[in-house]
Amino acid sequence: MTSFLDPLISFVSVHVWLAYLTLFLAALLEAVPVVGSVIPGSTIILALSALVPGGDLKLQWVLLAAAVGAVIGDGSAYWLGHRQQREILNTWPLTNYPRVVEESETFFHRFGTWAVFFARFVPPIRAFVPVTAGALGMAPARFYAVNIPAILVWAPAHVLPGVLAVSAFHQYFGVPHEGHPIKHMWILTVVAVAIIGGLGVWFYRRRQNGVVAAAKPQA
């Protein structure tokens, strides 16, 4: 697997703007309803953070790309809901995800304005709460007053763990950043955990749906 990552990392080093664009799109698409529930944006951001300590990517630009993508993604979803109101929640493709839409509404009603903040850290409703906030009539000023601070916390929370972990390893063992496999190990670990976690959530939701279907009275 490292033989696959070596040319990928080399490509990123030469075409850094593509890496920043990938980070931006990962954060943006993760905030889009439905799309955000399948795009592993957080995984991409967390994995690419391993390239910061070696100088392949710059920390400030990684944070900026992730934050701007998230602001635009959340904002687009919010304004879509704000313009169409509750009608958007009963429109395709959201109608294919009634359970998540219901969870998002429940989450919003439970925490109110703070739901916009907390949802940033709770997949998959992260991709549904902004549009729900708009659909339920949250004022734009209130939305952005909570959403932007949430993103300013969310971006470092996704980037810094990888940066600090790889930097600590190099400092502790006294090895150079260039050409050392720790960045490969970090990327592979993040991807593996994301796959296992995704499968776990999929099996759990499938089981829950089966229980709900079995509990429904037969006609």
Secondary structure as UniProt FT lines:
FT   HELIX           2..14
FT   HELIX           16..30
FT   TURN            33..34
FT   HELIX           35..37
FT   HELIX           41..48
FT   HELIX           49..51
FT   TURN            52..55
FT   HELIX           59..84
FT   HELIX           85..90
FT   TURN            92..93
FT   HELIX           94..96
FT   HELIX           98..111
FT   TURN            112..113
FT   HELIX           114..119
FT   TURN            120..121
FT   TURN            123..124
FT   HELIX           125..127
FT   HELIX           129..135
FT   TURN            136..137
FT   HELIX           140..173
FT   TURN            178..179
FT   HELIX           182..215
//
